[in-house]
Amino acid sequence: MSNTDDTIVKIRGLKHSYKDASVMKQVLHGIDIDVRPGQNVFLTGYSGSGKTTLISLVGCLRSVQEGSLKLFGAELHKASPRKLLEMRKRVGYVFQHFNLLDFMSIRQNVQQSLEIQPDYNAKTARAQAEEMLDAVGLGDRVNDYPADLSGGQKQRVAIARALVHRPKLLIADEPTAALDTSTGRDIIDLVQRLSKAQNSAAIIVTHNMRILDRADEILHMIDGRIGTAITEQISLVLPNLDDRHLAEIASKAVSREFQSGEQILKQGDPADAFFILVKGAVNVFRQETNGSRSDLAHFHKRGTYFGEMGLLTENGRRNASIEVRGDQPVRVLEIKAADFSEMISRSRATRAVITDEMWSRFNVDTQAE
Ligand SMILES: Nc1ncnc2c1ncn2[C@@H]1O[C@H](COP(=O)(O)OP(=O)(O)OP(=O)(O)O)[C@@H](O)[C@H]1O
């Protein structure tokens, strides 16, 4: 292990409370997180779970009350307001509502974030701002004003403003919330491409389940705590489960690994579990009565689930086999049949999502025959 710790954010036992009608209400209950250079961490969780509180502490917008929070190696607990202000300038921020200054051109908006830097260079600032606007695809609009731009373009300006001083940490608070799905995806692509190019870490708060597949790591907050890795995986696949139910299912799920060449499910076996793919790729195939093999599908996307057909259909047996595809091992979460039944009987929305997916697979399957 290296002696130099280049961790961008290191949080241990972080707690936070707000005073609410003269009583203290604790909203963060002992958070532990590490964010490394270049890593994209997505922070998700229900409204009120503590995401904004957490990022405002990391972004030096609030004082740390209890626990340790190191940003770029410097401890923020007991840091002076002046120190917090100095640290704040070293972080890039993107907000849900862009927060651009309407009376300034977009170049001036971007340039302004250089002007507060200790190493500000008036000679190069304009060119740096224009270069950054070019990188976000607005090189020909530098003299326009925010009012001339669409929502997606305004968010591009905000990204340019956040990254122009090459911060080692970018914090984005629901950057896609005010945008349509495809613009939101483009914005996430841009944040990831530019932050990786600068080797900046990014913490992105989002409710948008559709973009979570882009994350290096997903932290799911539940009532002021970071859920376990298993909780995160399950919440990704089944976003309709409530927190308590999610935590309960997660405590019953088992993480399993299969090596190249191994079978995860065997056609004809009794269906005894439901699986969520966490890592690697699998082939779905069937042995026909004449002995030939039919390849039905392959899955590689994290969060794809399988094994639901045998559990939901009457014969209760596997109608196909699933094997590890390629040389890399496969990691799955296994949820036993009884827990699966309970999960779908308690959440109608979850049952609907899974049944829907099953019928669409079934249709593809029968069309292939
Ligand atoms: N300034 C404040 N004073 C009192 N309570 C607060 C304050 N800010 C937040 N809270 C409470 O702390 C809890 C966590 O809020 P926080 O905004 O961090 O959650 P969140 O996960 O970001 O929610 P959302 O997704 O709705 O933004 C909530 O119960 C909220 O009501």
Residues whose N, C-alpha, C, O or C-beta is under 5 A from the ligand:
A	BS01	LIG	Y18 K19 V27 Y46 S47 G48 S49 G50 K51 T52 T53
